[in-house]
Amino acid sequence: GIKCIVIDTEKGSIQKTPKGSFLISSRGGKQQEIFIDRTIVLTRRSAIKNNAAKGFFKKMEDIGFPCVNSYDSVNICEDKLETTRKLKLNNIPVPKTSLISSEADIDKAMEEVGGVYPVVCKFLSGTKGIGVFMIDSRPSLISTLQALWYLSPTTEIVLQEKIDAEYDLRIHVIAESDGMYGREYKVIAAMKRMKIKGDFRTNFSLGGDTDVVELSEEIQKIAIESAKATGCLWCGVDIIVDKEAGAPYVLEVNASPGTTGIEKTTGIKVTDMIVDFLLDKKSWVKPKKIIGFRESVTLPGIGSFVGKLDTGNGATSCSLHADSIEEIDGHVHWSIGGKEFTNKIVGQSQAEIGEKIHKRAVINLEVDFNGILYKKVKFSLVDR
């Protein structure tokens, strides 16, 4: 019962009508009317397959249509090296990784991933296990790369240490909004993908066996933090578990995950859940130009909030609502949402409210914003 329009982004065309709606089509096809306040865009990998497709995708965002996932998120996830970089910046465990652009990079890259063969090689972009291969010696690595460069001189290869494992985990994460206090990221389904016989890959699309799995809290947290780090509202996170040490590593984040395999394995109606998520307007994220007036931020250990970003009113710090505030011996005791905290006072804020100056205790807190953790951010507490 939901109207769905499929657009080939490489041939996409959109134009505004005099009444404010838009006419959209694949070039040469039937034009269909859509409205910005009741249309959401579900993006798949093909949305960035070439510059024409990327241009149309970006145009949809620039007009103001909410996209799941966003242009930036899809591009991050499509580039395996950039994905790894984003995850590493957010202290998420990933295999040792390096980039090879020429034969001169090989020895340095091998040193960066631990210097031990076999190693895993990946094209910067790939899906369903295609473009991923294993190399067991330096001569094999050199000859393979020489053949690739002969066919395509500009090819770059991501080199990763090989983690010994019998399986990996595909975990679907979505980020629902309650409309006021930010987003709740949660795992909606997960499956174990067994190594294919005679292969080191586990992909369902290549014939790998799958099984249901119960995730630990640690694994769930890693999957959720991976979605946050890449900015995805819905994604499939692939985590491998070292069979000796039991340590988890994120292999990649898929901004355009399939649902067939995980539905067959778990019996969970993942597609239905995603459709419900897409249709809930509270979950929609309107594209931002540079920075929005309202942004979602997380204060680790305290909670997630939607905050206003502006030029301020003379205060020297951010402001945070507190249900109660009491200053004793250089410390402030405060509470929010039923939680109590004590922090050292590091200064005083003098905010201009009308013609009056309000003095407030300033404390240091950590802020997780846009996938980056900022430490010692000054906050003044105020009863709002």
N, C-alpha and C positions, 0 to 999 in steps of 0.2 A: 503493500500500500504506500510505499514511499517512492516519490518520483526520483529516478536516478538517470543522470545524463553522463555518458561515457565520452570523454574527449581525448583524442590523440594530441598531446601537447605539442608535438612537432608541427602539427597542422592546425593548432588552435587559433580561434579568432573570437574576440569579444569586443562589443561596442555598447556604449551607453545610449539609452533612449531618452527622448525629451521628458518623459515622466519619471526618470531616475532609475528605472530598472535596467537590465543588461540583456543583450542578445548574444548567445554563445553558440559556437558550432565548431566542428572540425572542418577545415577549409573545404568549401564546395558542398558541405552537407547542410542539412536542415537547421535553421536558426531556431533556438529555443530560448524562451524568456526565463530569466532567473532574477531573484531579488536578494540584495546584499544582507538583509536582516533575517532571512530564512534559508540561506544556502551555506552548506559547509563543503569544503573540498577535501576529498580523501586522495592523497597522493601516493602513487606507486613508483617503483624504481625507474620506469620508463619516462617519468616526468623530467628527468635530467639526462636523458640519453645523448643529447647533443645541444649545441648552443641555441637552436631554434626552440627546442622543448624547454630549456632553462629560461629563455626569455619570456615565454608565455606563462610559465609557472610564476616567475617573479612578478609579472604584470598582474596576475590574480591577487597576489599578496599586496602589491602596491595599491591596488584599487580598494582593498580592505576586506577581502574574503578570508575568513579563518581557514587555515589549512592544517590537516593532521596527516603527515607531520609538516613542519615549516620548511621553507627553502633551505635555511641554514642547517637545520637538523638532518635533512635528507643528504645534503652535501657532506656533512661531517661523517655520517655513517657510511656513505659510499666510498670514502677515502680511508682505507684501513690504517694508514699511518697517522692521519689526523685523529681518527677514533682513538687509537692507542695513546696519542699525545694528550687528548682531552681527559681520558680515564686516568692516566698517570698523574696529571696535574691535580686531580681530585683524590689522590691517594688510593685509587682502586687497583688491586693487583692485576698485572698484565704480564705476559711472557716478555723476556728481553727482546727488544726489537730494534732493527736498523734498516736503513734504506741503501740500496745499491743502484747507482745511476750509470756507472761505468766499471770497467775491469779494475781500474785503480782503486775502487771502493771496497773490493771483496775482502781483503785481509783485515782492514779496519772494521768492517761490518761484522765479520766473524768474531773478532775480538769483543765487540760490543754485545754480542748475543751469547758469549760464554766460551767460544772457541771449540765447541764439541760438536762433531757430526754424529747422527744425522741432524739436519736443520730443515725447517719448513720455509718454503718460498711461496709468496703470494703476489698476484698482480694487485696494484693499488685498488682496483675495482673488480668485484666479482660476486657471484651469487650461486647458491645451491652447491657449493663445493668446487665449482668450476674455476680454474685459475689458481688452484692451490696444489702444490706438489712438494714431495720430499726429496732431499738430496743427501747422499750418504758419504760423499768425499769431496775434497777440493778439486780434483780433476773433473769430476762430474758437474760440480757447480760452475766451473769455468766454461766447460764445453756447452752446457745447457744455456748459459747466459749468452755465450757467443752466438749460438744458433738463434736465440730470441732477438738479439741486437741486429743480426743479419737481416731478419725479416722485418724488424721494426726498430730502427736505431735509437728512438727516443723512449723506449720502454724502460720503466723503473720498476724495481722489484723490492718488495718488503721481505726482509729476512727475519725469522723468529726462531728462538730456541724451541726445540721439540719437547713438549711435556708428555711423559709417558702416562697414558691413561687408557682405560678400557671403554670409556664412554664420555660423552659430554652432556650438558643440560641445555635445553632450549626453554627459556622462561619468558612468558608474555607479561608485560607490565603496562598498566594504564595509569594516567594521572587525572583523577576526577577532581572536580572543584565543588566546594560547598557554597560558592558564590560570594563569600565574604572573607574567610580566613585563609585563603590560599588553596593548595592542592594536596590531596591525599594520594600518594603513589602506592599502588598495591599490585601484588602478583595475582593474576587471575587464572593462570594455568601453567603447568610445567610438565616436561617429559624428559626421560632419559633416552639418549640416542646411542646405540651400541656401535662399536667400530665395525665397519663392513669387512667381511671375510676377504683377505688378500689385499686390503687397503687400510690406510690410516685415517680416512675420513669417516664421518658418521651421518652424513646428510640423508634424511628420509627420502628426498627426491632422487638419490642415487641408489636407493634400495636398502638403506640401513634399517635394522630392526629398532623398534622403540618400545618403551615401557613406562608405566606410571612411576612417579617418584614423589617422596615426601621431602620437602626442602627444609634444611635447618634455618634458623633465624639469621645466621651469618650469611648464608647464600642468598636469602631473600633480600637482605639489606644491600648486598653487593649489586644485585640485579636492579634494585630501585635506585641506588646511587648512580649506576651506569646510565639509566634513563635520564636522570636529572642532569648528569654531566654533558650528555649529548643534546639536551633540550627536547627530547622526544616526549610526546603525550601518549603514544602507543608504540611499543617496540618489542622485538624479540631479542633477548640477551642470551648469548651463548657463553656458557661457563664450562671450563674443563677442570677436572679434579685430578691432581697428581696421585697415581695409584700407590706410591710409596709413602709420601709425606702427608697425603690427604689435603694438601693446600689447593684452594680454588684460584683460578685465573680466568679473567674475562678475555675471550678470543675476539669477539666482535659484538656490535650492536646493530641489529637489522631494523631500519626505519620502515621497512615494507615487508613485514613477516607474512608467511603463508599460514593458513589455518587448517588445511586438510589433515596433515599428519597429526597435529596435536589434538584435534577433535576425535579422530579415529582412535588415538591412544588413550585419551583420558575420558572420553564420553562427555566432556564439558562443551557446551554450545558456545564456543569462543566467538564465532561470527555474530551470533545474536547479541552477545555482550558488547561487542565492538559497535554494532549498529545502535544499540541503546545508548552507548557512550557518545557516539557521534550526534545523536538526535537531541541530547540533553544540552540545551543552550548554555547552562552554567559551565559546561566544560569547554566552551569555545574560547579561543584566545585570538583576539583581534590583532592583526599584524601591527608591529610598532615601527615607526620611522627611525628614530635614533634612541630615544628613551621615553617611556610612558610616564604620565603623571602618577599612575598607580602601578606598583610593581610587587610581585610576590618575593618575599624574603623569608629566610629561615634563621632563627637564632638557636643554634644547637643546644639541646637540653632544655630549652624554654618553649619553643613552638614555632609554627609557621604563620605569617601574617601578610596581609596586603597593606603596603605602606605608601604614603604620598611622598613623592620626590619633588622638592622645589628649592627655591633660592633661600628659604629661611626667613626668620624674622629677627635677626640679630643674635640668635642662639649660637653657641660654639659647638654644638653636638646634635646628634639625632635625638628624637624624642620617642619615648616608649610609654604607653599607658601602664600604670600599676594600680591594682585594686587597693593596696595599702602601702604606705611609705613611712619608715621611721628611721631617723638618723641617730646612731649611738656610737660614741668614741671612734669617730673616723670611718665608720662603716654605715651602710644603709641596708636596712632589713625591709624587704618588699615582697609582694606576692602578686600573682596573676593566674587566673584560671584554676585556683585551688592549689597552686604550687608556691612554695616559699623559697626565697633566695636571700643570700647575704653577700654583698660585694663591698670592696674597699672604695672609698670616695677618692677620686683622682683629681677632682676640680669642681668648680662651680660654674653653672651656665647662667647667663643673665639675659633672659628672653624678653623682648619688648612686646607686651600685650596691651594694645591701645597706648595709653600714656604712662602705664605702669611698667616697672621692671620686676620680673619674677625670677628669684634666685632658686636654682635647683641643683641638687647633688648630681655630679657626673660620675659614671662608672664605665669600665671597659667591658665590652661583650664581643663575642665572635659573631660574624654575619656571613651566612652562605647566600650569595646573590649571583644569579646567572651562571651557576656552576663553579664559582670561585669562592674559596673561604678567606674572608678578611679577618685578621686578628686585631685585638685591641682597638675596636671601634668605639668611640666615645658616645655614650647615651646619657641623656638626662631623663629622670623618671618624673612622670606627671599624671595626676588623676584627670583623665579626659572623659 
